[in-house]
């Protein structure tokens, strides 16, 4: 099999493109390899133009294969990949968001781009590799496309500065982890997680990323020039100019009067627009147009709205609701609106309503993650729900879509740097945001609501995080930046740039655009304007609740921690979990362990927790030589007595340690049920405890035991006296 191989590098790591007859029936296919991470990219285009579609039918998939990482996952009965993990979905979205803007949106032929990760190493992430591979696969195919594009990951922290293509281990210590995609001249997609990083650092990351993107685009251009196919001629969606003119005559000026009427609510505008559409359709039918001819009427009206919004904002600085370009909609905040939840907050911005609910759980109620890239536990979880009613639509119960997962992950990133460590706050934390009404920027409303909800729940976050969605209206070199975009500005605008953070810096970024790209200087303006908006929102939030509640809700579980010898964890658990099961049943608690010996006791109240703590301390108590203890004689043996020191530990009182004289029978000195004061003689490495009675009753005997070898009568009299002394002492 002939293989064409092309090579470059990213920060010293080889980037290899292999083109062969693999997946030969696809329009194009290639293997993209970075280090030892390898992705198979295939591009397939349908055979027919579906001109009755009202959208561009593009599908971008990313598929994890656990064998790529040498792992076998799945249930015990189904050892195969099933539904995609959250990581896989987010990677697919990352690739999609980069590629989609560079297609002609009038295309109506089905296109599917599939990225399959075949091998993954411990250093190189397949997400940016998938973007580069997908771009090149489209470039060498016969599918019309306005690429190439490339993507690069940039890391930063104060000690190392900027790192190009940071490895997985390096990413664990980054203050900024950002993926930037774009063409040779501009940036068209951003995804970032940060730990309160300044806008100036993010701007520098844009500049560094653009240089790397330029190199990777030039690399692709050389390959496309050498082996690229001629582009297919596709039938694009077009409209009859006479129909367009008739629709324009019917909807103007009513369209302007509805969209830019500041006194109307979103719901009122929706009703009026629906009425206008229906009236227009009826009049077109009266003019002699057939149903088939006007079935794409909504697309024409949609384009008219797009042009109207662009012209009004660019030429008149007029937004649909009359706000200034940098003005934020009215904000309202309500706390504790749900009586039994552990924390709740409702954040309202304009028509958008986000209700976030915090639930606190035991330390073992974390999310177990199993994936090709990510395995482990997640303590802080944010889930985002977008039901149909929030946008006034009817929807069926369905599985989560990619948008819901993506918005939830973004809000989670925004707040995650503020979550206290397990040592400070041992709870598992789940926040669920229910979008009750949607008119723009629900993910950033989720960020604000989550921060407020966490504080009401008593989670000790040090400060609030807030988010704002920034927009852009652009026409060639003319552009206007919009703060807090809503419905029409989101739908018809050219950018959706979500910026979240605290008063001290950025914690999360996500940018999608509908134009080919933007330069770094425009993005810097956006970041600066977003900071002003974020600080304004943070003041509103702090005025409502400035710091976390001092205690968790009465309905939340109670947790205490204690430290034991890690070697004694097994003793607490017991054979087959027998002991720990007894403890949890008796005390109605839940007990979890860390490998370092930290014990977490979770219960409904302090009384049950204290009871469990006492039992665990009893099991794990470490006795020391010389310590004075009290115990009950449990069992008599020929060689001594077994003394119960507490419910879980016993020691041996050897016959030689009963008295400072020779004892023939253990029963002569002690009997079952006797409560004795004893001295710990010795503690063996295996935990066995040796006890002494004579060191308590006759402390001098430990050094000079008396000897009565010649006078038997005197010896017997002495024994009798000492027994009386012993019984008197212990009674």
DRENVO-604547 format. One line per field, with one value per residue (C-alpha): residue in one letter; x, y, z; residue number from 1. Coordinates in nm, 3 decimals, padded with zeros to 5 digits. Example, Ala and Ser with C-alpha at 12.3 -4.5 7.8 and 13.67 -1.06 7.14 Angstrom:
aa = c(a	s)
c1 = c(01.230	01.367)
c2 = c(-00.450	-00.106)
c3 = c(00.780	00.714)
i = c(1	2)
This chain:
aa = c(x	x	x	x	x	x	x	x	x	x	x	x	x	x	x	x	x	x	x	x	x	x	x	x	x	x	x	x	x	x	x	x	x	x	x	x	x	x	x	x	x	x	x	x	x	x	x	x	x	x	x	x	x	x	x	x	x	x	x	x	x	x	x	x	x	x	x	x	x	x	x	x	x	x	x	x	x	x	x	x	x	x	x	x	x	x	x	x	x	x	x	x	x	x	x	x	x	x	x	x	x	x	x	x	x	x	x	x	x	x	x	x	x	x	x	x	x	x	x	x	x	x	x	x	x	x	x	x	x	x	x	x	x	x	x	x	x	x	x	x	x	x	x	x	x	x	x	x	x	x	x	x	x	x	x	x	x	x	x	x	x	x	x	x	x	x	x	x	x	x	x	x	x	x	x	x	x	x	x	x	x	x	x	x	x	x	x	x	x	x	x	x	x	x	x	x	x	x	x	x	x	x	x	x	x	x	x	x	x	x	x	x	x	x	x	x	x	x	x	x	x	x	x	x	x	x	x	x	x	x	x	x	x	x	x	x	x	x	x	x	x	x	x	x	x	x	x	x	x	x	x	x	x	x	x	x	x	x	x	x	x	x	x	x	x	x	x	x	x	x	x	x	x	x	x	x	x	x	x	x	x	x	x	x	x	x	x	x	x	x	x	x	x	x	x	x	x	x	x	x	x	x	x	x	x	x	x	x	x	x	x	x	x	x	x	x	x	x	x	x	x	x	x	x	x	x	x	x	x	x	x	x	x	x	x	x	x	x	x	x	x	x	x	x	x	x	x	x	x	x	x	x	x	x	x	x	x	x	x	x	x	x	x	x	x	x	x	x	x	x	x	x	x	x	x	x	x	x	x	x	x	x	x	x	x	x	x	x	x	x	x	x	x	x	x	x	x	x	x	x	x	x	x	x	x	x	x	x	x	x	x	x	x	x	x	x	x	x	x	x	x	x	x	x	x	x	x	x	x	x	x	x	x	x	x	x	x	x	x	x	x	x	x	x	x	x	x	x	x	x	x	x	x	x	x	x	x	x	x	x	x	x	x	x	x	x	x	x	x	x	x	x	x	x	x	x	x	x	x	x	x	x	x	x	x	x	x	x	x	x	x	x	x	x	x	x	x	x	x	x	x	x	x	x	x	x	x	x	x	x	x	x	x	x	x	x	x	x	x	x	x	x	x	x	x	x	x	x	x	x	x	x	x	x	x	x	x	x	x	x	x	x	x	x	x	x	x	x	x	x	x	x	x	x	x	x	x	x	x	x	x	x	x	x	x	x	x	x	x	x	x	x	x	x	x	x	x	x	x	x	x	x	x	x	x	x	x	x	x	x	x	x	x	x	x	x	x	x	x	x	x	x	x	x	x	x	x	x	x	x	x	x	x	x	x	x	x	x	x	x	x	x	x	x	x	x	x	x	x	x	x	x	x	x	x	x	x	x	x	x	x	x	x	x	x	x	x	x	x	x	x	x	x	x	x	x	x	x	x	x	x	x	x	x	x	x	x	x	x	x	x	x	x	x	x	x	x	x	x	x	x	x	x	x	x	x	x	x	x	x	x	x	x	x	x	x	x	x	x	x	x	x	x	x	x	x	x	x	x	x	x	x	x	x	x	x	x	x	x	x	x	x	x	x	x	x	x	x	x	x	x)
c1 = c(00.000	00.146	00.164	00.238	00.382	00.417	00.599	00.629	00.641	00.462	00.702	00.945	00.683	00.657	00.329	00.292	00.021	-00.021	-00.236	-00.299	-00.584	-00.718	-01.093	-01.070	-01.443	-01.459	-01.423	-01.095	-00.920	-00.595	-00.409	-00.290	-00.026	00.120	00.375	00.208	-00.147	-00.310	-00.649	-00.817	-01.011	-01.267	-01.484	-01.790	-02.030	-02.374	-02.465	-02.766	-02.837	-03.134	-03.261	-03.576	-03.364	-03.362	-03.019	-02.672	-02.663	-02.318	-02.233	-01.904	-01.835	-01.548	-01.524	-01.325	-01.191	-01.074	-00.819	-00.638	-00.530	-00.501	-00.815	-01.115	-01.424	-01.797	-02.025	-01.935	-02.171	-02.109	-01.740	-01.766	-01.800	-02.159	-02.275	-01.996	-01.839	-01.867	-01.505	-01.578	-01.884	-01.690	-01.409	-01.661	-01.807	-01.460	-01.392	-01.740	-01.721	-01.393	-01.496	-01.861	-01.814	-01.592	-01.860	-02.094	-02.414	-02.618	-02.483	-02.762	-02.565	-02.502	-02.144	-02.006	-01.666	-01.561	-01.259	-01.167	-00.887	-00.688	-00.396	-00.331	-00.016	00.033	00.126	-00.064	-00.435	-00.632	-00.862	-00.630	-00.495	-00.851	-00.905	-00.584	-00.658	-01.020	-00.910	-00.658	-00.900	-01.150	-00.876	-00.764	-01.120	-01.361	-01.586	-01.609	-01.467	-01.294	-01.008	-00.754	-00.769	-00.550	-00.567	-00.311	-00.322	-00.140	-00.066	00.055	00.147	00.352	00.654	00.700	00.540	00.374	00.390	00.297	00.116	00.148	00.141	-00.122	00.109	00.195	-00.172	-00.239	-00.039	-00.149	-00.319	-00.441	-00.528	-00.659	-00.731	-00.730	-00.837	-00.820	-00.703	-00.374	-00.518	-00.767	-00.905	-01.242	-01.279	-01.164	-01.211	-01.032	-01.019	-00.824	-00.752	-00.833	-00.593	-00.564	-00.697	-00.347	-00.220	-00.507	-00.434	-00.069	-00.187	-00.393	-00.085	00.131	-00.146	-00.190	00.178	00.158	-00.169	-00.008	00.271	00.026	-00.197	00.104	00.195	-00.156	-00.154	00.154	-00.012	-00.338	-00.150	00.024	-00.260	-00.585	-00.881	-01.083	-01.384	-01.726	-01.987	-02.277	-02.620	-02.654	-02.975	-03.109	-03.435	-03.645	-03.569	-03.932	-04.040	-03.778	-03.904	-04.266	-04.180	-03.981	-04.278	-04.510	-04.299	-04.150	-04.180	-04.367	-04.055	-03.857	-04.144	-04.169	-03.801	-03.689	-03.989	-03.837	-04.173	-04.251	-04.142	-03.985	-04.312	-04.508	-04.258	-04.277	-04.655	-04.643	-04.372	-04.571	-04.876	-04.669	-04.531	-04.877	-05.023	-04.732	-04.784	-05.156	-05.092	-04.830	-05.079	-05.329	-05.069	-05.060	-04.751	-04.777	-04.705	-04.394	-04.272	-04.304	-04.194	-03.864	-04.031	-03.905	-03.544	-03.597	-03.760	-03.480	-03.223	-03.421	-03.409	-03.037	-02.975	-03.204	-03.024	-02.682	-02.776	-02.944	-02.656	-02.372	-02.523	-02.741	-02.598	-02.953	-03.019	-03.355	-03.439	-03.297	-02.998	-02.658	-02.401	-02.229	-02.545	-02.651	-03.016	-03.186	-03.069	-03.279	-03.162	-03.362	-03.205	-03.333	-03.648	-03.663	-03.725	-03.569	-03.271	-02.923	-02.888	-03.074	-03.058	-03.250	-03.056	-03.258	-03.104	-03.363	-03.588	-03.332	-03.394	-03.153	-03.238	-02.939	-02.975	-02.683	-02.681	-02.412	-02.321	-02.083	-01.724	-01.784	-02.075	-01.835	-01.871	-01.658	-01.518	-01.396	-01.277	-00.996	-00.836	-00.983	-01.026	-01.082	-01.334	-01.500	-01.603	-01.772	-02.035	-02.249	-02.544	-02.742	-03.096	-03.266	-03.631	-03.852	-04.078	-03.791	-03.807	-04.184	-04.159	-04.300	-04.034	-04.034	-03.841	-03.509	-03.149	-02.917	-02.802	-02.451	-02.551	-02.671	-02.352	-02.137	-02.312	-02.302	-01.930	-01.859	-02.039	-01.860	-01.522	-01.612	-01.676	-01.437	-01.130	-01.327	-01.431	-01.248	-01.026	-01.150	-00.936	-01.122	-01.470	-01.503	-01.845	-01.921	-02.096	-02.355	-02.514	-02.802	-02.913	-03.266	-03.316	-03.668	-03.668	-03.420	-03.343	-02.966	-02.666	-02.812	-02.471	-02.339	-02.658	-02.590	-02.245	-02.391	-02.672	-02.431	-02.200	-02.494	-02.636	-02.304	-02.283	-02.636	-02.541	-02.245	-01.979	-01.675	-01.591	-01.380	-01.555	-01.821	-01.779	-01.994	-02.025	-02.127	-02.196	-02.040	-02.153	-02.026	-02.191	-01.944	-01.945	-01.603	-01.388	-01.678	-01.778	-01.960	-01.910	-02.222	-02.242	-02.496	-02.642	-02.996	-03.216	-03.189	-02.830	-02.728	-02.912	-02.820	-02.493	-02.150	-01.999	-02.093	-01.802	-01.871	-01.636	-01.654	-01.443	-01.404	-01.303	-00.942	-00.943	-01.084	-01.186	-01.345	-01.379	-01.575	-01.603	-01.795	-01.828	-02.020	-01.766	-01.431	-01.242	-01.134	-00.794	-00.645	-00.684	-01.062	-01.071	-00.873	-01.141	-01.404	-01.220	-01.182	-01.550	-01.647	-01.443	-01.642	-01.965	-01.842	-01.747	-02.091	-02.266	-02.038	-02.140	-02.505	-02.437	-02.229	-02.501	-02.734	-02.492	-02.129	-01.984	-02.085	-02.320	-02.121	-02.290	-02.450	-02.827	-03.000	-03.113	-02.760	-02.563	-02.310	-01.946	-01.648	-01.297	-01.038	-00.697	-00.598	-00.296	-00.331	-00.228	-00.537	-00.790	-00.823	-00.906	-01.192	-01.325	-01.288	-01.298	-01.537	-01.647	-01.802	-01.693	-01.760	-02.102	-02.182	-02.071	-02.274	-02.584	-02.558	-02.490	-02.676	-02.364	-02.149	-01.774	-01.512	-01.133	-00.842	-00.524	-00.338	-00.565	-00.814	-01.159	-01.479	-01.790	-02.116	-02.442	-02.780	-02.676	-02.382	-02.496	-02.473	-02.143	-01.993	-02.098	-01.928	-01.620	-01.592	-01.610	-01.345	-01.116	-01.161	-01.072	-00.769	-00.643	-00.271	-00.155	00.194	00.425	00.393	00.036	-00.213	-00.534	-00.850	-00.986	-01.223	-01.105	-01.272	-01.121	-00.889	-00.614	-00.345	-00.083	-00.270	-00.586	-00.734	-00.834	-01.081	-00.959	-01.250	-01.506	-01.245	-00.907	-00.780	-00.447	-00.272	-00.210	00.050	00.059	00.406	00.264	-00.009	00.198	00.559	00.556	00.509	00.140	00.027	-00.318	-00.444	-00.777	-00.596	-00.546	-00.815	-01.141	-01.371	-01.554	-01.288	-01.224	-00.853	-00.618	-00.322	-00.002	00.085	00.405	00.475	00.313	00.432	00.474	00.175	-00.040	-00.047	-00.056	00.114	-00.026	00.099	-00.091	00.205	00.358	00.047	00.006	00.381	00.558	00.889	00.852	00.921	01.278	01.347	01.101	01.115	01.251	01.131	01.302	01.388	01.106	00.784	00.568	00.685	00.620	00.260	00.195	00.335	00.112	-00.196	-00.109	-00.044	-00.374	-00.558	-00.361	-00.444	-00.816	-00.831	-00.647	-00.873	-01.194)
c2 = c(00.000	00.332	00.595	00.963	01.111	01.479	01.610	01.922	01.978	02.160	02.284	02.004	01.727	01.560	01.617	01.352	01.331	00.996	00.968	00.623	00.402	00.356	00.432	00.452	00.499	00.827	01.153	01.187	01.025	01.064	00.971	01.264	01.183	01.404	01.222	00.884	01.020	00.930	01.022	00.883	01.159	01.075	01.311	01.192	01.398	01.286	01.236	01.470	01.833	01.854	02.197	02.157	02.165	02.492	02.430	02.316	01.939	01.914	01.650	01.645	01.340	01.250	00.889	00.752	00.400	00.271	00.045	00.364	00.402	00.028	00.021	-00.211	-00.029	-00.084	-00.289	-00.641	-00.773	-00.517	-00.454	-00.203	00.169	00.285	00.643	00.902	01.038	01.404	01.452	01.302	01.523	01.837	01.742	01.691	02.035	02.190	02.054	02.144	02.503	02.555	02.406	02.510	02.889	02.822	02.639	02.823	02.810	02.774	02.420	02.162	01.843	01.620	01.626	01.412	01.454	01.174	01.179	00.840	00.837	00.518	00.580	00.819	00.885	01.049	01.388	01.495	01.571	01.456	01.760	02.006	01.722	01.642	02.003	02.006	01.667	01.760	02.083	01.906	01.623	01.884	02.071	01.773	01.654	01.767	01.933	02.314	02.479	02.805	02.660	02.566	02.624	02.502	02.485	02.512	02.469	02.732	02.701	02.958	02.991	03.248	03.023	02.882	03.148	03.035	02.673	02.570	02.236	02.156	01.788	01.631	01.647	02.011	02.101	01.997	02.298	02.561	02.886	02.920	02.633	02.767	02.621	02.871	02.791	03.003	03.075	03.235	03.580	03.547	03.356	03.183	02.962	02.983	02.750	02.818	02.737	02.961	03.041	03.412	03.517	03.877	03.983	04.091	03.733	03.598	03.856	03.748	03.388	03.495	03.645	03.339	03.110	03.305	03.261	02.885	02.864	03.046	02.786	02.495	02.652	02.700	02.335	02.231	02.462	02.290	01.948	02.071	02.227	01.894	01.640	01.834	01.739	01.979	02.106	01.972	02.209	02.202	02.351	02.620	02.735	03.031	03.226	03.368	03.742	03.825	03.628	03.808	04.147	04.058	03.940	04.258	04.469	04.274	04.275	04.624	04.843	04.616	04.404	04.707	04.828	04.490	04.402	04.749	04.838	04.893	04.873	04.519	04.211	03.911	03.718	04.004	04.035	03.661	03.678	03.976	03.817	03.495	03.694	03.882	03.558	03.404	03.714	03.726	03.362	03.418	03.721	03.532	03.254	03.517	03.650	03.308	03.154	02.780	02.608	02.454	02.795	02.963	02.677	02.854	03.187	03.176	03.166	03.481	03.661	03.540	03.695	04.019	04.029	03.960	04.256	04.477	04.401	04.454	04.786	04.931	04.845	04.935	05.258	05.382	05.209	05.092	04.759	04.577	04.663	05.017	04.956	05.120	04.892	04.828	04.824	04.518	04.420	04.462	04.204	04.048	03.790	03.574	03.343	03.037	03.005	02.626	02.531	02.183	02.202	02.263	02.588	02.767	03.091	03.242	03.475	03.686	03.903	04.055	03.771	03.501	03.306	03.052	02.860	02.683	02.426	02.299	01.953	01.839	01.475	01.237	01.225	00.901	01.049	01.188	01.124	00.831	00.911	00.643	00.750	00.727	01.048	01.107	00.863	00.940	01.120	01.459	01.630	01.933	01.865	02.114	02.000	02.227	02.163	02.347	02.229	02.327	02.550	02.790	02.912	02.873	02.549	02.201	01.933	01.563	01.409	01.326	01.254	01.546	01.715	01.839	02.197	02.120	01.929	02.205	02.486	02.288	02.219	02.588	02.703	02.427	02.552	02.907	02.818	02.524	02.734	02.869	02.532	02.461	02.155	01.833	01.902	02.227	02.115	01.737	01.731	01.614	01.907	01.894	02.204	02.174	02.474	02.474	02.730	02.858	03.124	03.181	03.500	03.489	03.397	03.113	02.956	03.278	03.318	02.963	03.072	03.358	03.147	02.866	03.102	03.244	02.899	02.770	03.057	02.996	02.630	02.726	02.611	02.823	02.975	03.284	03.507	03.518	03.426	03.589	03.559	03.775	03.698	03.945	03.991	04.147	04.292	04.311	04.420	04.412	04.653	04.805	04.641	04.708	04.516	04.434	04.362	04.108	03.985	03.852	03.671	03.861	03.973	03.615	03.467	03.732	03.852	03.742	03.635	03.477	03.529	03.412	03.548	03.436	03.520	03.698	04.050	03.930	03.761	03.524	03.167	03.051	03.155	03.024	03.191	03.095	03.313	03.309	03.506	03.370	03.508	03.803	03.947	03.949	04.326	04.309	04.024	04.235	04.506	04.244	04.119	04.472	04.552	04.217	04.293	04.612	04.415	04.135	04.376	04.538	04.202	04.096	04.405	04.312	03.959	04.070	04.313	04.012	03.775	03.871	03.560	03.197	03.106	03.001	02.661	02.420	02.371	02.176	01.938	01.875	01.581	01.652	01.554	01.537	01.418	01.245	01.100	00.743	00.529	00.429	00.076	00.046	00.114	-00.260	-00.308	-00.059	-00.225	-00.576	-00.903	-00.868	-00.527	-00.685	-00.424	-00.113	-00.245	-00.290	00.065	00.222	00.025	00.106	00.477	00.545	00.701	00.666	00.621	00.690	00.672	00.833	00.635	00.866	00.758	01.046	00.926	01.105	01.036	01.151	01.137	01.299	01.467	01.527	01.264	00.976	01.106	01.133	00.776	00.649	00.855	00.704	00.353	00.421	00.584	00.281	00.042	00.241	00.353	00.301	00.190	00.276	00.100	00.246	00.362	00.293	00.136	-00.024	-00.352	-00.639	-00.997	-01.173	-01.519	-01.730	-01.933	-02.157	-01.901	-01.588	-01.385	-01.215	-00.865	-00.663	-00.302	-00.172	-00.306	-00.386	-00.438	-00.684	-00.753	-01.048	-01.044	-01.319	-01.533	-01.400	-01.045	-01.118	-01.080	-01.048	-01.408	-01.739	-01.791	-02.151	-02.077	-01.761	-01.798	-01.748	-01.383	-01.286	-01.422	-01.342	-01.013	-00.853	-00.490	-00.421	-00.129	-00.241	-00.114	-00.164	-00.365	-00.388	-00.331	-00.560	-00.430	-00.642	-00.462	-00.732	-00.582	-00.723	-00.610	-00.614	-00.622	-00.652	-00.330	-00.152	-00.330	-00.358	-00.100	-00.189	-00.544	-00.429	-00.362	-00.597	-00.888	-01.044	-01.397	-01.645	-01.965	-02.110	-02.026	-02.180	-02.080	-01.724	-01.735	-01.850	-01.582	-01.319	-01.437	-01.410	-01.055	-00.951	-01.096	-00.890	-00.582	-00.655	-00.700	-00.386	-00.186	-00.295	-00.251)
c3 = c(00.000	-00.110	00.162	00.115	00.428	00.518	00.823	01.032	01.408	01.688	01.955	01.873	01.862	01.517	01.330	01.062	00.797	00.622	00.311	00.164	00.045	00.397	00.400	00.021	-00.039	00.154	-00.039	00.145	00.440	00.625	00.940	01.151	01.412	01.686	01.898	01.943	01.932	01.601	01.455	01.146	00.969	00.702	00.500	00.310	00.098	-00.016	-00.380	-00.401	-00.325	-00.087	-00.190	00.015	00.333	00.523	00.677	00.580	00.663	00.821	01.083	01.275	01.493	01.723	01.833	02.125	02.100	02.436	02.271	02.170	02.533	02.600	02.816	02.842	02.966	02.959	03.178	03.278	03.012	02.734	02.682	02.402	02.347	02.373	02.406	02.384	02.701	02.790	02.684	02.341	02.296	02.389	02.151	01.871	01.943	01.940	01.590	01.465	01.592	01.407	01.072	01.034	00.977	00.673	00.474	00.242	00.446	00.126	00.071	00.088	00.031	00.332	00.462	00.742	00.903	01.138	01.366	01.515	01.771	01.708	01.942	02.227	02.428	02.766	02.624	02.313	02.311	02.005	01.995	01.817	01.605	01.496	01.386	01.182	01.030	00.947	00.783	00.564	00.477	00.357	00.174	-00.034	-00.098	-00.370	-00.109	-00.140	00.169	00.263	00.468	00.572	00.945	01.227	01.605	01.881	02.257	02.462	02.832	03.080	03.443	03.628	03.682	03.330	03.111	02.788	02.674	02.320	02.303	02.676	02.770	02.996	03.304	03.230	03.195	03.555	03.680	03.429	03.521	03.161	02.927	02.596	02.253	01.967	01.609	01.300	00.948	00.845	00.907	01.190	01.489	01.461	01.773	02.135	02.431	02.758	03.126	03.361	03.723	03.740	03.464	03.348	03.008	02.903	02.943	02.733	02.461	02.448	02.414	02.108	01.944	02.008	01.885	01.561	01.473	01.526	01.332	01.037	01.019	01.030	00.761	00.531	00.588	00.480	00.177	00.040	00.067	-00.086	-00.375	-00.441	-00.408	-00.366	-00.584	-00.793	-00.598	-00.690	-00.830	-00.584	-00.631	-00.366	-00.206	-00.405	-00.415	-00.692	-00.702	-00.778	-00.468	-00.260	-00.379	-00.311	00.042	00.109	-00.002	00.229	00.547	00.540	00.741	00.984	01.040	01.156	01.377	01.552	01.602	01.714	01.927	02.272	02.447	02.335	02.526	02.355	02.384	02.228	01.944	01.879	01.850	01.613	01.398	01.372	01.267	01.008	00.865	00.838	00.673	00.428	00.336	00.277	00.054	-00.147	-00.211	-00.319	-00.564	-00.728	-00.566	-00.505	-00.171	-00.324	-00.437	-00.098	00.128	00.189	00.266	00.625	00.504	00.299	00.591	00.819	00.586	00.583	00.963	00.950	00.720	00.926	01.255	01.093	00.935	01.244	01.478	01.240	01.110	01.396	01.708	01.768	01.934	01.921	02.283	02.272	02.497	02.450	02.289	02.625	02.840	03.043	03.076	03.417	03.673	03.946	04.201	04.440	04.701	04.887	04.682	04.737	05.103	05.126	04.891	05.031	04.835	04.558	04.362	04.072	03.843	03.599	03.329	03.100	02.987	03.067	03.389	03.538	03.855	04.012	04.289	04.498	04.653	04.897	04.931	05.103	04.977	04.788	04.592	04.333	03.962	03.843	03.499	03.260	02.921	02.674	02.797	03.142	03.428	03.794	04.014	03.986	04.313	04.161	03.896	03.708	03.498	03.268	03.144	02.859	02.837	02.546	02.755	02.831	02.471	02.436	02.240	02.276	02.312	02.387	02.674	02.522	02.597	02.658	02.340	02.267	02.335	02.688	02.766	02.620	02.810	03.133	03.092	03.027	03.342	03.536	03.411	03.511	03.875	03.927	04.024	04.322	04.465	04.795	04.825	04.978	05.286	05.347	05.241	05.208	05.042	04.691	04.521	04.244	04.096	03.851	03.649	03.512	03.237	03.297	03.026	02.745	02.559	02.518	02.731	02.937	03.001	03.154	03.355	03.477	03.593	03.797	03.941	04.033	04.221	04.416	04.487	04.618	04.864	04.990	05.045	05.266	05.020	05.118	04.780	04.838	04.586	04.317	03.951	03.685	03.309	03.017	02.651	02.408	02.049	01.730	01.423	01.135	00.773	00.608	00.814	01.007	01.334	01.660	01.986	02.188	02.560	02.689	02.363	02.350	02.098	01.765	01.834	01.907	01.609	01.352	01.504	01.388	01.722	02.052	02.291	02.645	02.911	03.275	03.574	03.905	03.993	03.972	03.633	03.374	03.459	03.132	02.767	02.472	02.133	01.820	01.511	01.185	00.982	00.866	01.166	01.380	01.457	01.806	01.848	01.807	02.057	02.304	02.277	02.347	02.657	02.795	02.741	02.892	03.205	03.266	03.234	03.460	03.738	03.715	03.750	04.037	04.232	04.188	04.309	04.609	04.712	04.745	04.917	04.970	05.130	05.186	05.468	05.777	05.797	05.555	05.543	05.819	05.544	05.419	05.554	05.828	05.775	06.006	05.933	06.146	06.082	06.161	06.092	05.727	05.819	06.038	05.760	05.708	06.075	06.049	05.736	05.872	05.685	05.393	05.523	05.833	06.086	05.879	05.784	06.151	06.228	05.948	06.041	06.410	06.359	06.031	05.886	05.578	05.617	05.350	05.353	05.176	05.132	05.371	05.658	05.644	05.746	05.640	05.848	05.694	05.883	05.935	06.261	06.490	06.741	06.493	06.358	06.709	06.782	06.468	06.544	06.894	06.751	06.487	06.740	06.961	06.677	06.570	06.910	06.934	07.278	07.397	07.635	07.985	07.934	08.217	08.089	08.222	08.095	08.166	08.199	07.910	07.903	08.119	07.955	08.108	08.017	08.124	08.078	07.770	07.875	07.672	07.656	07.450	07.206	06.944	07.109	07.365	07.529	07.693	08.065	08.089	08.401	08.479	08.491	08.746	09.063	09.173	09.287	09.115	09.024	08.974	08.838	08.668	08.850	09.183	09.090	08.841	08.710	08.414	08.458	08.681	08.588	08.620	08.606	08.401	08.252	07.887	07.898	07.528	07.189	06.913	06.554	06.455	06.714	06.983	07.331	07.640	07.977	08.335	08.664	08.893	08.762	08.891	09.228	09.290	09.076	09.245	09.119	08.768	08.874	09.173	09.198	09.555	09.585	09.848	09.754	10.101	10.337	10.200	10.498	10.479	10.104	10.147	10.412	10.178	09.891	10.114	10.216	09.858	09.734	09.993	09.883	09.517	09.580	09.792	09.525	09.241	09.436)
i = c(1	2	3	4	5	6	7	8	9	10	11	12	13	14	15	16	17	18	19	20	21	22	23	24	25	26	27	28	29	30	31	32	33	34	35	36	37	38	39	40	41	42	43	44	45	46	47	48	49	50	51	52	53	54	55	56	57	58	59	60	61	62	63	64	65	66	67	68	69	70	71	72	73	74	75	76	77	78	79	80	81	82	83	84	85	86	87	88	89	90	91	92	93	94	95	96	97	98	99	100	101	102	103	104	105	106	107	108	109	110	111	112	113	114	115	116	117	118	119	120	121	122	123	124	125	126	127	128	129	130	131	132	133	134	135	136	137	138	139	140	141	142	143	144	145	146	147	148	149	150	151	152	153	154	155	156	157	158	159	160	161	162	163	164	165	166	167	168	169	170	171	172	173	174	175	176	177	178	179	180	181	182	183	184	185	186	187	188	189	190	191	192	193	194	195	196	197	198	199	200	201	202	203	204	205	206	207	208	209	210	211	212	213	214	215	216	217	218	219	220	221	222	223	224	225	226	227	228	229	230	231	232	233	234	235	236	237	238	239	240	241	242	243	244	245	246	247	248	249	250	251	252	253	254	255	256	257	258	259	260	261	262	263	264	265	266	267	268	269	270	271	272	273	274	275	276	277	278	279	280	281	282	283	284	285	286	287	288	289	290	291	292	293	294	295	296	297	298	299	300	301	302	303	304	305	306	307	308	309	310	311	312	313	314	315	316	317	318	319	320	321	322	323	324	325	326	327	328	329	330	331	332	333	334	335	336	337	338	339	340	341	342	343	344	345	346	347	348	349	350	351	352	353	354	355	356	357	358	359	360	361	362	363	364	365	366	367	368	369	370	371	372	373	374	375	376	377	378	379	380	381	382	383	384	385	386	387	388	389	390	391	392	393	394	395	396	397	398	399	400	401	402	403	404	405	406	407	408	409	410	411	412	413	414	415	416	417	418	419	420	421	422	423	424	425	426	427	428	429	430	431	432	433	434	435	436	437	438	439	440	441	442	443	444	445	446	447	448	449	450	451	452	453	454	455	456	457	458	459	460	461	462	463	464	465	466	467	468	469	470	471	472	473	474	475	476	477	478	479	480	481	482	483	484	485	486	487	488	489	490	491	492	493	494	495	496	497	498	499	500	501	502	503	504	505	506	507	508	509	510	511	512	513	514	515	516	517	518	519	520	521	522	523	524	525	526	527	528	529	530	531	532	533	534	535	536	537	538	539	540	541	542	543	544	545	546	547	548	549	550	551	552	553	554	555	556	557	558	559	560	561	562	563	564	565	566	567	568	569	570	571	572	573	574	575	576	577	578	579	580	581	582	583	584	585	586	587	588	589	590	591	592	593	594	595	596	597	598	599	600	601	602	603	604	605	606	607	608	609	610	611	612	613	614	615	616	617	618	619	620	621	622	623	624	625	626	627	628	629	630	631	632	633	634	635	636	637	638	639	640	641	642	643	644	645	646	647	648	649	650	651	652	653	654	655	656	657	658	659	660	661	662	663	664	665	666	667	668	669	670	671	672	673	674	675	676	677	678	679	680	681	682	683	684	685	686	687	688	689	690	691	692	693	694	695	696	697	698	699	700	701	702	703	704	705	706	707	708	709	710	711	712	713	714	715	716	717	718	719	720	721	722	723	724	725	726	727	728	729	730	731)
